[in-house]
Amino acid sequence: MARTRPRKRRSRFPATLLSRMKGYHFTQNDSCSRIAGTTNPLWTIPVLLLVALFAGCATTYTTSPFSPKSINEVRFRDRSQSKYDNDVRVTIAVPTAEETEAIFGANLAGKDIQPVWVKVENHGERAYHLVSAVVDPNYFSPNEASFAVHGGLDDTEKKEMEYHFRSMTFKNPIQPNTAGSGFFFTNLDEGEKVVHIEIIGNQEFKTFTFFVQIPGMRVDYRLVDFNGLYADNVIADLSREELKEALEKVPCCTTNEDGTKFGDPLNLVIVGNFSDVAGSFVQRGWVPAEETYSTAVWKTIKSYLFSSRYRYSPISSLYFAGRHQDFARQKPRHDIHQRNHLRLWYSPLRHEGKPVFIGQVSRDIGVRYTTKTWPPVTHKIDPDVDEAREAVIEDLLFSNTISSMGFVKGVGRATPSKPRENLTGDPYFTDGLRAVIILDPVPTSVNQIRSLGWESRNTFRFGDLDEDSKSENK
């Protein structure tokens, strides 16, 4: 949509002030102006204030001359990771903010841009194409990234920077018996970078997921020893019907730490390997949660007070099987007040060799102070918890990773007029079921998803009310 040019407004300076300012001379430095001289000592103070203001503006845009280093001089690929199959080998590396500045001659991290280097070696007999939007659905084009950081450069240097950024970008396709490498300009992630790679060829699809640890943020799930949670004799690989029976015996809800009070309902089950679970969610904009500690608490409070964005805000602890969530994901939107929260617990159950994660998902619609938790701020949830459950299903449908799904009995039905409450007193209503989603790394189109054929969803959330509500509306 074309932007409408703003209408010129009359200056609000008094006429006498304007007339006395005619003696000053202004010069242009990029988009910021500064006062070059003055003749009246009475104007010293306001002149100095203006000089300070515009000099600060000039400092913001002025950069050093464009002089990037050769990629071979920067050792970021020493930390690379590789995965491969019979035909393709994929290698990725994520440079630090300092390494990025050296390679691209600009502070990309200051604009929340994080380059990811990818190399694809094609040892097969068909060409492949790497899907950019899967690496980051909101990726930056090379010219867009260059434009974000070229302030202060002259026109020649700007063109040099644009060319440099384009030349460093990954190029498709990858022809047989060749290799291609280059960067994707993604959104800045802290603590953890999940890089999901999808490569398509003629009637063929390949997927690889990488987890890159980024210093500076403590991500919650790194504290969990998943391999040591359960003894081998406790782990049970169940058939489909055995799985249904076991999931219906799972407690209705999360609890507080000592297990004496019920919290939000356990309304989601995901079956899949850890990398498949994390990779599916990262494609749809879900990010990890920072561990709850003093720095993260302060970030949360500042985000609450100033309505600023904090994508990795800690998720309050809820408990299942005697411990708080093993790992969490969240989908932030405008600010800290609005996001979807997902908590997952690693269970001893298996289905077709894949781990079974018991989960709880809710949509946060606000933040409020509370005396019932620490830190003393908590999210207010949307009382329609089924909506958040459906949102997860739809997200994973778009990621094309669901092979089968269905529903089992869970917390039981609660109506809008007779809701249940979670640990912080927020009401919620539900059809009482928990969704069961089985993931597969091989993409599955929507028309190929198999139904587990278990419970049918109730429809009251789409308009049917309970009897009390109907009588109230008469």
Protein Blocks (a to p, Z undefined) as FASTA:
>chain_A
ZZddddddddfbdfklmmmmmmpccddehjbccdfbdfbfklmmmmmmmmmmmmmmmmmm
pccddddddfklpcklmmgccdddfkbccddddddfklmmmmnopafklnopacdddddd
dfbfbdcdddfklmpmkbccfklmmmmmmgoiafklmmmmmmmmmmmpccddddehiacd
ddddddddehiacdddddddehiacddddddddehiacfklmpcfklmpcfklpccddfk
lmmmmmmmpcfbdcdfkopaccdddfbdcdddfklmmmmmmmnopacdddddfklmmmmm
mmmmnopacfklccddddeehiacfbdcdddffbmmlccdddddddfbdeehiacddddd
dddfbdcddfkbccfbdcdddfblmlmmmmmmmmmmmnopafbdcddddebpadfklccd
dfkopacddehiacdddddfbdcdfklpccehiadddfklnopacfklmmmmZZ
